[in-house]
Amino acid sequence: MASLNSLPDLVLVEIFSLLPERERVRNSRVCRRWKRLLRDPSVWRHADLPLQEVRFKIIWHVLRRYIRSNLQSLSLQGYVQSKSMLCSTFHSIQPEFFQVLSKKCFRLQRLSIRLAELLSIPMASLPRTLRRLELLSCDISLVWMACKEDEGALPHLEELVLDHVPTFHDRHLLRLRCFPALCSLFLCGTYGITQEGLDSGLRELSHLQRIEILGSYISTDSALQSISRHLRDVRHIRVTVGTLTATGLEALEGLPKLASLCLFSKCGTDELCLIPFAALLSSCLTLPRLRVLELQGQGWEGQEAESMLKEVHGQGEGTCPSWHIGTSLTLHFLGDWISCSTLPVMMPGLFKVFSQ
């Protein structure tokens, strides 16, 4: 039976790149050949360094010894320090870490930070090469993007994900104009954003191509109205569906380039769309470039879904075969016909209804 050592170097390098970071470091002690291969830059194109599993001392060791300029994607997970956390073993990400990262990893394009306190981290210390920045359950400083050195700090940033960042407020949204290349913005659980702040912020971000607003105190109708006023070239929208009415659908008519619309509701809640499915689909069919309508968590399945689709199918001449219904419904508008796909549940019986 062939052993790992009988494999070519290129194959072993590919295998090592799929291992967790801790195992990579451990395997470097097996033999001289493995040590050499595990220092290959290709092994460290992507790295996930969770502080709760790896001591910060080890993370420093990995950064200085193994990670080089080939790194393209990095995920960090730290701890938010608070008075309730009495254990002295908790760590937070230090500014020096990002300074070293910026100098060594000049090809880094994606940085994801989860459960970290970033109050002492200036934005200017982040790698300038970033194209995607994800902040998940993090605390950021109120002066982020306010300092003069922060202007032009991330000139290539195209995608910004803010997921449950409680300290993100209206003033931060307004300052996103310092990212000239930003084309995709994801806001989830940003309850510090007000309707007035959203309207003012989007006015400065008229070049956005994609926007997602989930989990906020802003109604869906108000969000869509602000998007329609200021983001005339937006192509992808994802919003919660609970407060959507005909007013919000009318706002969509002012978006001639909209290609994808996702209406989302949380599973296990009573949040349901206030608009009948047939009316929603009919309204979306009037959008000239809309190709995908995705409905998540609506519970449109079973006999009720079948009857609704039969009704819509009977009203429109341009509808086509290939309809499936499940817990998540995606309608693809292709030319003069529509296809429907869902994950993870499908109903073959419903497909037969519309495949005749």
C-alpha positions as CSV (number, residue, x, y, z in Angstrom):
1,M,0.0,0.0,0.0
2,A,1.3,3.4,-1.0
3,S,2.2,5.8,1.9
4,L,1.9,9.6,2.0
5,N,5.6,9.9,1.4
6,S,5.3,8.2,-1.9
7,L,3.1,11.0,-3.2
8,P,4.7,13.8,-5.3
9,D,5.4,17.1,-3.7
10,L,2.6,18.9,-5.5
11,V,0.0,16.5,-4.3
12,L,1.3,16.7,-0.7
13,V,1.2,20.5,-0.8
14,E,-2.4,20.4,-1.9
15,I,-3.3,18.0,0.9
16,F,-1.5,20.1,3.5
17,S,-3.3,23.2,2.4
18,L,-6.7,21.6,3.3
19,L,-5.6,20.8,6.9
20,P,-6.5,23.0,9.9
21,E,-3.7,25.4,10.7
22,R,-2.8,23.7,13.9
23,E,-2.3,20.4,12.1
24,R,-0.1,22.1,9.5
25,V,2.2,23.3,12.2
26,R,2.2,19.9,13.9
27,N,2.9,18.0,10.7
28,S,5.9,20.2,10.0
29,R,7.7,18.3,12.8
30,V,7.2,14.9,11.2
31,C,10.2,14.9,8.9
32,R,12.4,17.3,7.0
33,R,10.5,16.8,3.8
34,W,7.2,17.7,5.4
35,K,8.8,20.6,7.1
36,R,10.0,21.9,3.8
37,L,6.7,21.4,2.0
38,L,4.7,23.0,4.8
39,R,6.7,26.1,4.4
40,D,5.6,26.3,0.7
41,P,3.7,29.5,0.2
42,S,0.9,27.5,-1.6
43,V,0.0,25.8,1.6
44,W,-0.8,29.2,3.2
45,R,-2.9,30.9,0.6
46,H,-5.9,30.6,3.0
47,A,-5.7,30.6,6.8
48,D,-8.2,30.4,9.7
49,L,-6.8,31.3,13.1
50,P,-9.3,31.1,15.9
51,L,-8.0,32.4,19.2
52,Q,-10.1,30.1,21.3
53,E,-8.3,27.1,19.7
54,V,-4.9,28.4,19.1
55,R,-2.9,30.5,21.6
56,F,-2.0,34.0,20.4
57,K,1.7,33.1,20.8
58,I,1.2,30.3,18.2
59,I,-0.6,32.7,15.9
60,W,2.4,35.0,16.0
61,H,4.6,32.1,15.3
62,V,2.5,31.1,12.3
63,L,2.5,34.6,11.0
64,R,6.3,35.1,11.3
65,R,7.4,31.6,10.3
66,Y,4.9,30.2,7.8
67,I,2.6,32.9,6.3
68,R,4.2,34.8,3.5
69,S,3.1,37.0,0.6
70,N,1.0,34.3,-1.0
71,L,-1.7,34.6,1.7
72,Q,-5.0,35.6,0.0
73,S,-7.7,35.0,2.6
74,L,-7.4,35.2,6.4
75,S,-10.1,34.5,9.1
76,L,-9.5,35.6,12.7
77,Q,-11.6,34.9,15.7
78,G,-10.9,36.6,19.0
79,Y,-12.8,37.5,22.1
80,V,-14.7,40.7,23.0
81,Q,-13.3,41.7,26.4
82,S,-15.8,42.9,29.0
83,K,-16.2,43.2,32.7
84,S,-18.1,39.9,32.8
85,M,-15.1,38.0,31.5
86,L,-12.8,37.4,34.5
87,C,-10.6,34.8,33.0
88,S,-7.1,36.2,32.2
89,T,-6.6,33.8,29.3
90,F,-8.9,35.7,27.0
91,H,-7.0,37.5,24.2
92,S,-7.9,40.3,21.8
93,I,-6.3,41.1,18.5
94,Q,-3.4,43.5,18.8
95,P,-2.6,46.4,16.4
96,E,0.9,45.1,16.0
97,F,-0.5,42.0,14.4
98,F,-2.1,43.9,11.6
99,Q,1.1,46.0,11.0
100,V,3.1,42.8,10.5
101,L,0.3,41.3,8.4
102,S,0.3,44.4,6.1
103,K,4.0,44.2,5.6
104,K,4.3,40.5,4.8
105,C,1.0,39.8,3.0
106,F,0.7,42.2,0.2
107,R,-1.6,39.9,-1.8
108,L,-4.2,39.6,1.0
109,Q,-7.6,40.2,-0.5
110,R,-10.1,38.9,2.1
111,L,-10.0,39.5,5.8
112,S,-12.7,38.1,8.1
113,I,-12.8,39.0,11.8
114,R,-15.3,37.4,14.2
115,L,-15.9,38.0,18.0
116,A,-13.1,40.5,18.4
117,E,-12.7,43.9,20.1
118,L,-11.3,46.3,17.6
119,L,-11.7,49.5,19.6
120,S,-7.9,50.0,19.7
121,I,-7.4,49.0,16.1
122,P,-7.2,51.9,13.7
123,M,-8.5,51.3,10.2
124,A,-5.3,52.6,8.7
125,S,-3.5,49.6,10.2
126,L,-5.5,47.1,8.0
127,P,-3.8,45.8,4.9
128,R,-4.4,48.2,2.0
129,T,-4.7,45.3,-0.5
130,L,-8.1,44.2,0.9
131,R,-11.0,43.7,-1.5
132,R,-13.4,42.1,1.0
133,L,-13.6,42.9,4.7
134,E,-16.0,41.0,7.0
135,L,-16.7,42.1,10.6
136,L,-18.9,39.6,12.5
137,S,-19.9,40.3,16.1
138,C,-17.2,42.9,16.6
139,D,-16.9,46.2,18.4
140,I,-15.3,49.0,16.4
141,S,-14.3,52.5,17.5
142,L,-16.6,55.4,17.1
143,V,-13.8,57.3,15.3
144,W,-13.3,54.6,12.6
145,M,-13.0,56.3,9.2
146,A,-13.1,59.7,10.9
147,C,-9.3,60.1,11.3
148,K,-7.4,61.8,8.4
149,E,-5.1,58.8,8.1
150,D,-8.1,56.6,7.5
151,E,-9.0,58.5,4.2
152,G,-7.9,56.2,1.4
153,A,-6.8,53.5,3.9
154,L,-8.5,50.7,1.8
155,P,-8.5,52.0,-1.8
156,H,-9.3,48.6,-3.3
157,L,-12.1,47.5,-0.9
158,E,-15.0,46.3,-3.0
159,E,-17.1,44.3,-0.4
160,L,-17.9,45.2,3.2
161,V,-19.8,42.8,5.5
162,L,-21.1,44.1,8.8
163,D,-22.8,41.4,10.7
164,H,-24.0,42.3,14.2
165,V,-21.6,45.2,14.8
166,P,-23.5,47.1,17.6
167,T,-21.2,50.1,17.5
168,F,-21.8,50.8,13.8
169,H,-24.0,53.9,13.6
170,D,-25.1,56.5,11.1
171,R,-21.8,58.4,11.2
172,H,-20.0,55.2,10.1
173,L,-22.3,54.6,7.2
174,L,-21.8,58.2,6.0
175,R,-18.1,57.8,6.1
176,L,-18.1,54.7,3.8
177,R,-17.7,57.3,1.0
178,C,-13.9,57.0,1.8
179,F,-14.0,53.6,0.0
180,P,-14.0,54.7,-3.7
181,A,-14.1,51.1,-5.0
182,L,-16.9,49.8,-2.7
183,C,-19.6,48.1,-4.8
184,S,-21.2,45.6,-2.3
185,L,-22.5,46.4,1.2
186,F,-24.0,43.9,3.7
187,L,-25.7,45.2,6.8
188,C,-27.1,42.6,9.2
189,G,-28.1,43.3,12.8
190,T,-26.9,46.9,12.6
191,Y,-29.6,48.3,14.8
192,G,-27.7,51.6,15.3
193,I,-28.7,52.7,11.8
194,T,-31.7,55.0,11.5
195,Q,-33.9,55.7,8.5
196,E,-32.4,59.2,8.2
197,G,-28.9,57.8,8.5
198,L,-29.6,55.1,5.8
199,D,-30.9,57.7,3.5
200,S,-27.9,60.1,4.0
201,G,-25.4,57.3,3.7
202,L,-26.8,55.8,0.5
203,R,-26.8,59.3,-1.0
204,E,-23.0,59.1,-0.8
205,L,-22.8,55.5,-2.1
206,S,-24.7,55.9,-5.4
207,H,-22.2,53.6,-7.1
208,L,-23.2,50.5,-5.1
209,Q,-24.0,47.4,-7.2
210,R,-25.2,45.2,-4.3
211,I,-26.9,45.9,-1.0
212,E,-28.3,43.7,1.7
213,I,-30.2,45.0,4.8
214,L,-31.2,42.4,7.3
215,G,-32.2,42.8,10.9
216,S,-32.7,46.5,11.5
217,Y,-35.3,48.9,12.9
218,I,-35.8,50.3,9.4
219,S,-39.0,49.0,7.6
220,T,-38.5,47.2,4.3
221,D,-40.6,49.8,2.5
222,S,-38.4,52.7,3.8
223,A,-35.2,50.8,2.9
224,L,-36.4,50.1,-0.6
225,Q,-37.4,53.8,-1.1
226,S,-34.0,55.0,0.0
227,I,-32.4,52.5,-2.3
228,S,-34.6,53.5,-5.2
229,R,-33.8,57.2,-4.6
230,H,-30.0,56.9,-4.5
231,L,-28.8,53.6,-5.9
232,R,-30.1,53.8,-9.5
233,D,-27.5,51.4,-10.8
234,V,-28.0,48.7,-8.1
235,R,-28.2,45.1,-9.5
236,H,-28.7,43.0,-6.4
237,I,-30.9,43.6,-3.4
238,R,-31.6,41.4,-0.3
239,V,-34.0,42.6,2.4
240,T,-36.2,41.2,5.1
241,V,-39.8,40.7,4.0
242,G,-41.9,41.2,7.2
243,T,-42.8,44.9,6.5
244,L,-42.9,44.8,2.7
245,T,-46.1,46.3,1.2
246,A,-47.1,47.5,-2.2
247,T,-45.3,50.8,-1.4
248,G,-42.0,49.0,-1.3
249,L,-42.8,47.1,-4.6
250,E,-43.5,50.5,-6.3
251,A,-40.1,51.7,-5.2
252,L,-38.5,48.8,-7.1
253,E,-39.9,50.1,-10.3
254,G,-37.4,52.9,-10.2
255,L,-34.5,50.5,-10.5
256,P,-34.2,49.7,-14.2
257,K,-30.9,47.6,-13.7
258,L,-32.1,45.4,-10.9
259,A,-31.2,41.8,-11.8
260,S,-31.7,39.9,-8.5
261,L,-34.1,40.4,-5.6
262,C,-34.1,38.3,-2.4
263,L,-36.8,38.6,0.2
264,F,-35.8,37.0,3.5
265,S,-37.6,36.1,6.7
266,K,-36.2,34.4,9.7
267,C,-37.1,30.7,10.3
268,G,-39.3,30.0,13.2
269,T,-41.0,33.4,13.3
270,D,-44.4,34.6,12.4
271,E,-42.9,37.1,9.9
272,L,-44.8,36.6,6.7
273,C,-45.0,38.6,3.5
274,L,-47.9,41.0,3.6
275,I,-48.3,40.7,-0.2
276,P,-50.0,37.8,-2.0
277,F,-47.5,35.7,-3.9
278,A,-49.3,36.2,-7.2
279,A,-49.2,40.0,-6.8
280,L,-45.5,39.8,-5.8
281,L,-44.6,37.8,-8.9
282,S,-46.7,39.9,-11.2
283,S,-45.0,43.1,-9.9
284,C,-41.5,41.6,-10.4
285,L,-42.3,40.5,-13.9
286,T,-42.6,44.2,-14.8
287,L,-38.9,44.8,-14.0
288,P,-37.1,44.7,-17.3
289,R,-33.8,43.2,-16.2
290,L,-34.8,41.1,-13.2
291,R,-33.6,37.6,-13.6
292,V,-33.7,36.1,-10.1
293,L,-36.4,36.4,-7.4
294,E,-35.4,34.5,-4.3
295,L,-37.9,33.9,-1.4
296,Q,-36.3,32.5,1.8
297,G,-38.2,31.3,4.9
298,Q,-41.7,32.0,3.6
299,G,-43.1,28.6,4.1
300,W,-44.5,28.4,0.5
301,E,-44.6,24.7,0.1
302,G,-47.0,21.8,-0.2
303,Q,-50.5,22.1,-1.6
304,E,-50.8,25.8,-0.8
305,A,-47.7,26.6,-3.0
306,E,-49.0,24.3,-5.7
307,S,-52.3,26.1,-5.9
308,M,-50.6,29.5,-6.0
309,L,-48.3,28.5,-8.8
310,K,-51.1,27.1,-10.8
311,E,-53.0,30.4,-10.5
312,V,-49.9,32.4,-11.6
313,H,-49.2,29.9,-14.4
314,G,-52.7,30.3,-15.7
315,Q,-52.5,34.1,-15.7
316,G,-49.2,34.5,-17.5
317,E,-48.4,33.3,-21.0
318,G,-44.6,33.6,-20.6
319,T,-44.2,31.1,-17.8
320,C,-42.4,27.9,-18.5
321,P,-41.8,24.3,-17.2
322,S,-39.3,23.4,-14.5
323,W,-41.0,24.6,-11.3
324,H,-39.8,23.3,-7.9
325,I,-41.0,24.4,-4.5
326,G,-39.3,24.0,-1.1
327,T,-38.4,25.9,1.9
328,S,-36.4,28.4,-0.2
329,L,-37.8,29.5,-3.5
330,T,-35.7,30.9,-6.3
331,L,-37.3,32.0,-9.6
332,H,-35.0,32.5,-12.6
333,F,-36.3,34.8,-15.3
334,L,-34.6,33.8,-18.5
335,G,-35.8,35.7,-21.5
336,D,-39.5,35.0,-22.0
337,W,-39.7,32.2,-19.5
338,I,-39.2,31.4,-15.9
339,S,-37.5,28.5,-14.1
340,C,-37.8,27.8,-10.4
341,S,-35.2,26.1,-8.2
342,T,-35.0,25.5,-4.5
343,L,-32.6,24.2,-1.9
344,P,-32.6,21.9,0.0
345,V,-36.1,20.6,-0.4
346,M,-37.7,19.7,-3.8
347,M,-41.1,18.4,-4.8
348,P,-41.0,16.2,-7.9
349,G,-44.8,16.1,-8.0
350,L,-45.0,19.8,-8.5
351,F,-42.5,19.6,-11.3
352,K,-44.8,17.2,-13.2
353,V,-47.6,19.7,-13.0
354,F,-45.7,22.3,-14.9
355,S,-43.7,20.1,-17.2
356,Q,-46.6,19.2,-19.4
